Amino acid sequence: MKTLFITATNTDVGKTYACETLLKHYAKKGLKVGYFKPLETGVITLPLDGNKMLTLVKELNPDFDVNIEDVVPYQFELPAAPYVAKGEKNIDIDFLLKKKKELEKLCDILIIEGAGGLMVPIEKNLFIIDLIKILQAEAVLITPSKLGCINDTLLSQEALKARDIPFDWYINLYEDKDSFEKVSKPFLEDYFGELKFLSQLK
């Protein structure tokens, strides 16, 4: 059983797009895919990200017969970090672990989507990066192509290494796309060698 936790250098970097891409990628390889988003904020009626991905997963894996509350157990209206959005409500980590195990039974690979970046707070001393470790997942770090991505990528990778969290990473080539080749790619290529882009996943 493989569990991937999709995280990013910040918010609005493309985590949901990455989830969609990876779900289709693994389904094409013949694997039964599953999806889990422990926390979603900015929810008015339905969690938009979670509902979109659940619809996709049910098309790719009909055995993933669950409802939106199973896939997105914590839903908050305020579009803010979970620590703020939850108000007085407590996030039960044991409950999330239980949900994860239930969903794992329905798939070969479980894609978990985080909220914001690695250091987004869930509780006062609990961050998204800690949740990755608790859920025993391998991280997939999504980084943007915009100016500043070098700094954000290196900082995020250092944080993952410091907690001994195995990770892979992809560039989401969408913002500052025209200038990326000149502004950011030269250093990233020199530093990392071959670069991986979400758009290359088939």
C-alpha positions in Angstrom: 0.0 0.0 0.0 1.4 3.3 -1.1 0.4 6.6 0.5 1.4 10.0 -1.0 0.8 13.3 0.8 0.5 16.1 -1.7 1.9 19.3 -0.2 3.3 22.6 -1.5 5.5 25.5 -0.9 2.5 27.7 -0.2 -1.2 28.0 -0.9 -2.5 28.3 -4.5 0.4 26.4 -5.9 -1.6 23.6 -7.5 -2.1 20.8 -5.0 -5.5 19.8 -6.3 -4.3 19.9 -9.8 -1.4 17.7 -8.7 -3.8 15.3 -7.1 -5.9 15.1 -10.2 -2.7 14.5 -12.3 -1.4 11.8 -10.0 -4.7 10.0 -9.7 -5.0 9.7 -13.5 -1.4 8.8 -13.8 -1.7 5.8 -11.3 -5.1 4.8 -12.6 -3.5 4.4 -16.1 -0.9 2.1 -14.6 -3.8 -0.2 -13.5 -3.8 0.8 -9.8 -7.0 1.4 -7.9 -6.7 4.9 -6.6 -8.1 6.7 -3.6 -8.3 10.2 -2.2 -8.3 11.8 1.2 -8.3 15.5 2.3 -8.3 15.5 6.1 -9.0 19.3 6.3 -10.6 21.7 3.9 -11.3 25.4 4.7 -13.4 27.9 2.8 -16.3 25.4 2.6 -19.7 27.0 2.2 -21.9 24.1 1.1 -19.6 21.4 -0.3 -15.8 21.2 -0.1 -14.9 22.2 -3.6 -11.5 20.5 -3.9 -12.6 17.3 -2.1 -15.8 17.0 -4.0 -14.1 17.4 -7.4 -11.5 14.8 -6.5 -14.0 12.3 -5.1 -16.1 12.5 -8.3 -12.9 11.8 -10.3 -11.8 8.9 -8.1 -15.3 7.2 -8.3 -14.9 7.3 -12.1 -11.4 5.9 -11.9 -12.1 3.4 -9.1 -15.8 2.4 -8.7 -14.8 0.4 -5.6 -14.1 3.7 -3.8 -17.7 3.8 -2.5 -17.6 6.5 0.1 -19.2 9.9 0.7 -17.7 13.4 1.0 -17.7 13.3 4.8 -15.4 10.2 4.7 -13.0 11.9 2.3 -13.1 15.4 3.9 -13.9 14.7 7.5 -13.1 18.2 8.7 -14.8 21.1 6.8 -14.6 24.7 7.9 -16.2 27.8 6.4 -13.5 30.4 7.0 -10.8 30.4 4.3 -7.9 30.4 6.7 -5.3 28.0 8.3 -7.1 25.1 10.0 -6.0 26.4 13.4 -7.9 29.6 12.9 -10.8 28.2 10.8 -11.7 25.5 13.3 -12.4 28.0 16.1 -12.9 26.0 19.3 -13.2 22.7 17.6 -10.5 20.1 18.2 -8.9 18.1 15.4 -8.8 14.4 16.5 -5.7 12.9 15.0 -6.7 9.4 16.0 -10.0 9.9 14.1 -8.0 10.9 11.0 -5.8 7.9 11.3 -8.9 5.7 11.5 -10.4 7.3 8.4 -7.1 6.9 6.5 -7.1 3.1 7.3 -10.7 2.8 6.1 -9.9 4.5 2.8 -6.8 2.4 2.3 -8.8 -0.8 2.2 -10.6 0.5 -1.0 -7.5 1.3 -3.1 -3.9 0.4 -4.0 -2.6 3.9 -3.6 -4.1 6.7 -1.5 -3.5 10.3 -2.5 -3.8 12.7 0.5 -4.1 16.4 -0.1 -2.8 18.8 2.5 -3.9 22.4 3.2 -1.6 25.3 2.2 2.1 24.7 2.8 4.1 22.6 5.1 4.1 25.0 8.1 0.3 25.7 8.1 -0.9 25.2 11.7 -3.6 22.7 12.6 -3.2 23.1 16.3 -0.9 25.4 18.3 2.0 22.9 18.1 0.9 20.7 15.2 1.5 21.6 11.5 0.8 20.1 8.1 4.4 18.7 8.0 3.7 16.9 11.3 0.5 15.4 9.9 2.5 13.9 7.0 4.7 12.1 9.5 1.8 11.0 11.6 0.0 9.6 8.6 3.1 7.7 7.6 3.1 9.1 4.1 5.6 10.0 1.5 5.5 13.7 0.7 5.1 15.0 -2.9 6.1 18.7 -2.8 4.6 20.9 -5.5 6.5 24.1 -6.3 5.4 26.9 -8.6 7.3 28.4 -11.5 7.0 31.9 -10.3 9.7 34.3 -9.1 10.7 33.2 -5.6 10.2 29.5 -6.2 13.9 28.8 -5.6 13.9 30.0 -2.0 10.5 28.4 -1.3 11.5 25.1 -2.8 14.8 24.9 -0.9 13.2 25.9 2.4 10.4 23.3 2.1 12.9 20.6 1.2 15.1 21.4 4.2 12.1 21.2 6.5 11.1 17.7 5.1 14.7 16.5 5.4 14.9 17.8 9.0 12.0 15.5 9.9 13.2 12.5 7.9 10.2 12.6 5.7 10.8 10.9 2.3 9.7 13.1 -0.6 9.6 13.7 -4.3 8.9 17.0 -5.9 7.4 18.5 -9.1 7.3 21.9 -10.6 3.8 23.2 -11.6 4.6 25.3 -14.7 1.8 27.8 -14.7 2.8 31.1 -13.1 5.5 33.3 -14.7 5.6 30.5 -17.3 7.2 32.7 -19.9 10.0 34.0 -17.7 10.7 30.7 -15.8 13.2 29.6 -18.4 15.4 32.7 -17.8 14.6 33.5 -14.2 14.4 30.3 -12.2 15.2 27.3 -14.3 19.0 27.9 -14.7 19.7 27.6 -11.0 17.2 24.8 -10.4 18.7 22.8 -13.2 22.3 23.4 -12.0 21.4 22.5 -8.4 19.1 19.6 -8.9 20.1 18.3 -12.4 17.0 17.0 -14.2 13.8 18.7 -13.3 10.4 17.1 -13.1 7.2 18.9 -14.2 3.6 17.9 -13.4 2.8 18.4 -17.0 5.1 15.5 -17.9 3.1 12.9 -15.9 0.9 10.9 -18.2 
